[in-house]
Amino acid sequence: MAQTIKISDDTWRFEDDSVRFFLFIGTKKAALIDSGMNVPDAKKLAETLTDLPLILINTHADPDHISGNGGFDEVYMSQKEEGNYRENGGTGSFHPIHEGEVIDLGDRPLRIIDIPGHTPGSIAIIDEKNRILVSGDSVEDGNIFLFGPRRNMDRYIESMKHLLDFTDMFDEIYAMHGSFPVKNDLIGKVIEGAQLIRAGKAEGSPVNLFGNEVILYKFPYAGFLCEK
C-alpha cells in the first residue's frame, strides 16, 4: 500500500516504493496524476480523499506509472504514448491530450506541455494556480532512463530546452522519482548533463539493470541510464 502524504488541503502525494504519484483537487473535479507501480486500487485510495468526480492523467505509460489505471474507464494521455500504454497492458479508452491543452479542475487549471524523449508521449503538467510543475520522469535528481525502445536522447534535450520557456509559470517541480520537491534549476542541469553525454564528454560506468547492460552517467544533480 502506498504511503499517503498531505501536501495541502487540495494536494496529496502517494509514495509507492521508488515512485510517487499525485492527487490534485479542484472545486469541480479532481485528477489523479499517474497511478503508481504497486497500487491497483489507486482510484479507491484517491476517493477516500475527495468526493468530487475523478479523472486520471498519465505523464507517460511506463509500467511503474500505470498500476492503478485499470480502475478507470478512461485515461488522459498523449496520443503518442498509446503504443507504449497498450504494450504494457494498459486498458480503458484513450482521451488524447496535447501541448497547449488546459484541463480545468475548477479554479485549478492544469496546462499540458509535450516533452518527448524519455518516452514518445511524455508530458509535463503545470498547475498554474499553485505554480507547480509535474515532470514525470524527465526532470528528477534520481536516474533518468534513456535506454531501450522508444527512448531518444536528442528529443529529450530538445524537450528540456522547450521546458525552460515555461519556468516563469512554476516555482517548484514535483517529480515521480527522487527527491520531493526539486528546484527549477534542475532543468538546466539535466540539459547540461545530457549534452555532455551526447557529445561523448562524460564518463559512465557499466551496470546491469533488470537484465539490461547499460551505462550509468552519474552527475552531482542526477544520473542518466543510457545504451551501452
N, C-alpha and C positions, 0 to 999 in steps of 0.2 A: 504494500500500500504506500502510495506517495505521501510525503510529508506536506501538509497544508500550512502555508505561512501567509498571514495577512500583511499586505504592504500598506494598504489604506482601506477606507470604508468601501471602496468600489474596485479594488485591485488585489488580486491574490496570485501567489505563485505556488507551484507544486514541484517539490524536489523528488525526482524519481531516479534514485541511484545516481548515475552520472549525467542525467539530462533533466531539464526542467521545462515546464510549460506554464501558461498563464490564463487567468480569468479576468477579463475586463468587463465591467458592468456600467451600462449607461442608464438613462431614465426610461427607455422603451424596450431595450433588449440587452442581452449580454453575449459576449464572444469568448469561447474557449480558443486559445491560440496554441495549436498543436495538442496532442493527447498522450504524449509520453511513450515509454518503452515497455512498461510492465503494468499498465493501468487500463485493462479492458473496460472497467466501469467508470472511466473518466467523466462521462456525461452525468451519471448519477452523483458522482463526487461534486461536480460543479453545481448541480441542482440542490445540494444541501446548503449552498451559499447564496442562491438567488432564486426568486420565483418568476423572474422575467423569462420570456422566450429566449432560447439559447441557440446560437449558431456556432459552427466550427470553422475556423480559418486555419489552414496549414501553411507554414512558412516553406515547406518542401515535403517530400514524401519518403525520405529515408525511414527504415523500419523503426528506429528509436523515437520517431515523432508521430506515429500513427496507430499506436496500440489500442487506443480507445475509439478510433474512428467508426468502428462497427456499430456503435450506439447511435449514430446519426444517419438519417436518410440522405443527407446532402452535405457536401463538403465544398467550402470556398477555397479555391486553389488556382494557381496559374495553369492555363491550358497546356503549357509546355511541360508540365510536370505529370500529366496524366499517364504517360507510358511508364514512368518510374513508379507511380502510385499503383497501377494495376499489376505490374510485375512483383510488387511487394505485398500483394494480396489485398489491396485497398478496395473497399466496397462502397456502395451508395452512388447516387447521382452526382454529377460534377457541376458546380456553379463556377464558371471561369471568372477569374479576376485578373486585372492587369494594371500596369502603371497609370497613375492619374485617377484611378477609381477611388472614391471615398465611401466607406461603409459607415453610416452614422448609427450609432447605438442609442441615440437620443442624448443630445448635448455632449456627445463624445465621438467626434469624427475620427475614423481610422483611415489614413492615407496609404495606399499601396505603392511601393517602389519596386520595380523589377531589378533584381541583382543576380543574374545568371552567372554560373561559374562553378560554385560548389555543386549545384545541380542545374539542369537547363531552366527549370522554372522556379528557382529560389526567389523569394520575395522578402523585403523588409516592410515593416508596418510602423508608421508614425502615428502615435496617439497625440493628436495636435493639441488638445486641451491640456494634457498633463506633460507635454514636451518630453515624451519618451520614444525611443526607437527600439522596436523589437527586431533583432538582427538575425534570427535563426542561427545557423551555424557559421555564417560568413564572417562575422566580427565577434571574436571571443579571445580570451587570453589562454585558452587550452590549446589543443592540437586540431588544426583545421584540416579536414580530409580533402585532398586534391589528387587522389589516385583512383584508378578503376574507371569503369564505364560511366560516361556522361559528365565526368569532371573536366574542366577546361581552365587552365591557369590564365591564359590570355584574357578570356572573358571575365574571369574573376577580377583581374587587375582593372579592367575597364569598368566593371561594376562598382568596385570600391572607389574609383575616382568619381564616378557618377554620384555615389552616395555623399561625397563631400559637398555636392551642390545643395544638400538639404540640411547641413549641420546647424544652420540658424533656426531650425524648427524643433530641435530637441536638445535637452541638457544632459541626458544620460542614456545609456544603452542597456537593454535587457537582452542578454544572450542566453541561448539554450544550453550552453555548456560553460564550464569555467567559473570565474568569479561573478558575483552579482552585487550591484550592477558594475559596469565598466564605464570608463570615461570616453568622451568623444574623440580624444586624440589618438585612441587606439586605431581608428580607421586609417589615419596617415601612417601609422607604424606598420600595419599589416600590408599596406601598399608597398612600403619600402622593403619589407622582408620578401614579399612575393617577387618584386622586381629584381632583387639580388639573386634569388633562386633562378629566375628566368634567364638572367644574364650569365649564369654559371659562376657567380662570385660568392656563393655561400657554401659552407661545408656542412654536409649532413652525415648521419650515421645510419647504417642498415638496421632495420628492426623487423620482427615478424609480428604482424597484426592480423589476428583472425585467420592465420594461414597464408597471408599475403606478405611477400617480401617487398618492403617499401623503404624509402629513405625518410628519416625524420630530420628536418631542419629546425633546430631549436634556437629561438631568439629570446632575449630577456622578457619580451612582451607577449609572445605567442609561439606556437610551433606549427609546422606545416608537414603533413604526411603526403609524400609525392611518389610518383612512379620511380622504380629503381633504374 
